[in-house]
C-alpha cells in the first residue's frame, strides 16, 4: 500500500511541531504539506522538516491533490470550521484537543464525519500515554476496577502564551481545554457515562477573561467518582497528576510515568511501540486510514466529553 500523504495546519505552533517531529519516525506516512498564517512561517517549518509544499491559505492547502489527510494544530475556535471544510474536500482529519470550544460545533464535526465516512479523530493524548494505557489494559482484562480518579491539573499563567513562549491568538481555558483531557479519560477508563456532575469556578482574570481556578466532581451510574482540581494560579509543580484509586491497588500517573500507591515506579516501556503519546496518536490516525476503520479517540467517541463540558458551562453561567 502507498504511504498516506499528510499535511499539518498550524505547523509552526507548539503542537504542530510536536506532530511533525513524531511523524518523522513513522514509516507509513509522507509529510507532503504544511500550512501557517504566513508564507514565511510555513517556509521556515517546511525547510526544517524537508516538506515540499507550504501554504498560507487554508482553502488552497486542503485543495491540494498531494494531501490525503490533515492534522489540525490550529487555534481551537477554528477547529470545527476547518475540520468540516477538510472533510468536504475529501481529507481525513485529526483535530487537536479540544475538537471545538462548544457543543454545537462539536456536533457539526461529528455529523460531517458520519456523512463523509472519512476518518475523523480528536487528539485525546491521555488515551495513548503508556501510563494510562497500562491502567486501561488492566481494567480491560478485569484485573482492577476504578473507584475514584483524583486529578490535579496545575499551571501558573498570567499572560496568554503557548508552550513555545509565544503569544496565542486564542485564549486557553481550564474547562474547554484542560478539563477536556480528564473528562474524556474518565469516560474512557470507566466505560460508563457521567450521570452526575457538579462544578464551581473562582474569579475571572481581569485581562484574560477566564476563570483561574475550577473544581469538578463527576459520578457514573455505578458510583465511580472523579474529582478534578484545575488552576492557573499554582506556582509549581506544574502539569497534570492522575491518582487512580482502584479496588485492587492505587496508581499515580504523570504523563508517561506510572507509580503504585507506595511510590514504586512501574515499567510501562513495553506497553506500546513508543513512549511518545503524540506519536502514538499519529500512528493510530494513519493506521485507521489504512485499515478503513474507526480510530480510538474518533470524533464520535470524543463527543460525550463535550456534552459533559456543555452541562458544566450551562450550570456555571446560570
Beta strands, then each sheet from edge to edge (+ up, - down):
strand 1: 4-9
strand 2: 29-35
strand 3: 53-55
strand 4: 69-72
strand 5: 92-96
strand 6: 120-123
strand 7: 146-154
strand 8: 194-201
strand 9: 213-220
strand 10: 225-231
strand 11: 239-246
strand 12: 249-254
strand 13: 257-260
strand 14: 265-266
sheet 1: 3+ 2+ 1+ 4+ 5+ 6+
sheet 2: 8+ 9- 10+ 7+ 11- 12+ 13- 14+
end
